[in-house]
Amino acid sequence: MNVNDDALTQDGLAPTQSKASVLILACGALANEILALIRMNGWDHMSLTCLPAILHNTPEKIPEAVRDAVAKHRADFDQIFLAYADCGTGGQLDAICDEMGITMIRGPHCYSFFEGNDAFEKRTDGEIDVFYLTDFLARGFENFVIKPLGLDKHPQLRDMYFGHYTKLMYLAQSDNPELNQMAEDAAERLGLTYERRFTGYGDLATSLETLNRS
């Protein structure tokens, strides 16, 4: 697997592996997990390119960014797989996949497919007051939650944003004490009780397993 990890962590379009037959076009929030899966499984037929994770703050911009990236890269690969769920696009990503002949991960968002869509749907009936973190969001809590909401400058707005939540749920992809502490600190900062639930890679792993080798 020949990608530039630094480029991925900066949410840029990372260099792809020229001999790979499958391109994973992913949200930057999934880069570390996808790289780990590729390495663990020896999926040397896959290459990874990421769009900026910050697009989740403006989900209406995700579909066009995906369309442009598919058009840019599709001539270089036999297959492109979109490592996004719906992610607040109101079905637009699914429509783009149909239009452009590619597939994507089933589910509304990464919280759902990391736990498994069926399990997550059953749980969320009783978890409407839960704020979720993944490994990525635990690591990037300041840049992806605090600063975009202006809480670094106006902490008094916390209860306006999070007053209807009672719990922060960390859906952990890895057993990482440092990330666990980051997630626990995030819960304290938001004034929420803390719970950790280990999910591993969930449906992300099973989705990538289905991709063909040339």
C-alpha positions in Angstrom: 0.0 0.0 0.0 1.6 3.2 -1.2 0.0 6.2 0.3 1.2 9.3 2.1 -0.1 9.0 5.7 0.7 12.7 6.4 -1.4 13.8 3.4 -4.3 11.7 4.8 -4.1 13.2 8.2 -4.3 16.6 6.7 -7.4 15.5 4.7 -5.8 16.1 1.4 -6.1 14.0 -1.7 -3.4 11.5 -1.0 -1.2 9.9 -3.8 -2.7 6.6 -5.0 -0.9 3.4 -5.7 -0.5 3.1 -9.5 -0.8 -0.7 -9.6 -3.9 -1.0 -7.6 -7.1 -2.0 -9.3 -9.6 -0.6 -6.7 -9.7 2.9 -5.4 -11.3 3.6 -2.1 -12.6 7.2 -2.2 -13.2 8.0 1.4 -14.1 10.6 3.9 -10.9 11.8 5.6 -12.4 10.8 9.0 -12.0 7.1 7.9 -8.4 7.3 6.7 -6.7 5.7 9.7 -9.2 2.9 9.9 -9.1 2.1 6.2 -5.3 2.1 6.2 -5.3 -0.2 9.2 -7.7 -2.7 7.4 -5.6 -2.6 4.2 -2.4 -3.3 6.1 -3.9 -6.0 8.3 -5.5 -7.9 5.4 -2.8 -7.4 2.8 -5.2 -5.8 0.4 -2.5 -4.6 -2.0 -5.1 -4.3 -4.8 -6.5 -1.2 -3.0 -5.5 2.4 -3.0 -6.9 5.2 -0.9 -7.8 8.8 -1.7 -9.6 11.0 0.9 -11.8 14.0 0.7 -11.6 16.5 3.6 -13.3 15.3 6.8 -14.4 19.0 7.4 -16.9 18.6 4.6 -19.2 17.0 7.2 -19.8 20.5 8.6 -21.3 21.4 5.1 -22.8 18.1 3.9 -24.4 19.8 1.0 -20.9 20.1 -0.5 -20.1 16.4 -0.2 -22.0 15.2 -3.3 -20.3 17.5 -5.8 -16.9 16.8 -4.2 -17.5 13.1 -4.6 -18.6 13.5 -8.2 -15.5 15.5 -9.1 -13.2 13.0 -7.5 -14.8 10.0 -9.2 -14.5 11.8 -12.6 -10.9 12.6 -11.9 -9.8 9.1 -10.9 -12.0 6.6 -12.6 -9.9 6.1 -15.7 -7.0 4.9 -13.5 -8.9 2.1 -11.7 -11.1 -0.9 -12.5 -13.4 -0.1 -9.6 -14.1 2.8 -7.3 -15.7 2.3 -3.9 -17.2 5.2 -2.0 -16.3 5.0 1.7 -19.1 7.3 2.9 -22.5 6.5 4.2 -25.3 9.0 3.5 -23.7 11.5 5.9 -26.5 14.1 5.8 -26.7 14.3 2.0 -30.4 13.3 1.9 -29.8 10.4 -0.5 -27.7 12.4 -3.0 -24.7 10.2 -2.6 -26.7 7.1 -3.3 -28.0 8.8 -6.4 -24.5 9.6 -7.6 -23.4 6.0 -7.1 -26.3 4.8 -9.2 -25.5 7.4 -11.9 -21.7 6.8 -11.9 -21.8 3.0 -11.4 -20.0 2.8 -8.1 -21.0 1.4 -4.7 -20.9 2.8 -1.2 -21.3 1.8 2.5 -24.9 1.2 3.6 -26.1 3.4 6.5 -26.9 6.9 7.6 -23.4 7.8 9.0 -20.2 6.3 10.4 -21.6 5.9 13.9 -24.1 3.5 12.4 -21.9 1.4 10.2 -19.1 1.1 12.8 -21.5 -0.5 15.3 -23.4 -2.3 12.5 -26.5 -0.7 11.0 -29.0 -3.1 12.5 -27.6 -3.0 16.0 -27.3 0.8 15.9 -30.9 1.2 14.7 -32.2 -0.9 17.6 -30.1 1.0 20.1 -30.9 4.5 18.9 -34.6 4.1 19.6 -33.6 4.5 23.2 -30.6 6.8 22.8 -32.0 10.0 21.4 -30.1 11.9 24.2 -26.7 10.5 23.3 -23.8 12.4 21.6 -21.5 10.0 19.7 -17.7 10.1 19.1 -15.6 7.8 17.0 -11.8 7.4 17.2 -11.4 10.2 14.7 -13.7 12.6 16.6 -12.1 11.7 19.9 -8.7 12.6 18.4 -10.0 15.7 16.6 -12.6 16.9 19.2 -11.1 20.4 19.4 -11.0 21.0 15.6 -14.2 19.2 14.6 -16.5 20.0 17.5 -15.3 22.8 19.8 -13.9 25.3 17.2 -16.6 24.9 14.5 -19.3 25.6 17.2 -17.4 28.5 18.6 -17.1 27.0 22.0 -13.4 27.8 22.3 -14.3 31.5 22.3 -17.9 31.3 23.7 -18.0 28.4 26.2 -21.3 29.7 27.6 -23.0 28.4 24.4 -22.3 24.8 25.5 -25.7 24.2 27.0 -27.5 25.7 24.0 -25.8 23.1 21.8 -25.7 20.1 24.2 -28.4 20.8 26.8 -30.6 18.1 25.3 -27.9 15.4 25.6 -27.3 13.4 28.8 -24.5 11.1 27.7 -21.4 11.0 25.4 -21.0 7.6 23.9 -17.5 6.8 22.5 -17.8 4.1 19.8 -14.2 2.9 19.9 -12.6 1.3 16.8 -9.4 0.5 18.8 -8.3 -0.3 22.3 -6.3 2.9 22.8 -6.0 4.2 26.4 -5.0 7.7 25.1 -8.1 8.0 22.8 -10.2 6.7 25.7 -8.9 9.5 27.9 -9.5 12.0 25.1 -13.1 10.9 24.8 -13.6 11.0 28.5 -12.2 14.5 28.7 -14.6 15.5 25.9 -17.6 14.2 27.9 -16.4 16.2 30.9 -16.0 19.3 28.8 -19.6 19.0 27.5 -21.0 18.2 30.9 -22.2 14.7 29.9 -21.9 11.3 31.5 -19.4 9.1 29.7 -19.7 5.6 28.2 -17.4 3.6 26.0 -18.6 0.9 23.6 -16.1 -1.0 21.6 -17.2 -1.6 18.0 -14.0 -2.4 16.0 -14.4 -1.6 12.3 -17.9 -3.0 12.0 -19.5 -2.7 8.5 -16.5 -0.8 7.2 -14.5 -4.0 7.3 -17.2 -6.2 5.8 -17.8 -3.6 3.0 -14.2 -3.5 2.0 -13.9 -7.3 2.1 -16.4 -7.5 -0.8 -14.2 -5.5 -3.2 -12.8 -7.5 -6.1 -9.1 -8.2 -6.8 -8.2 -7.9 -10.5 
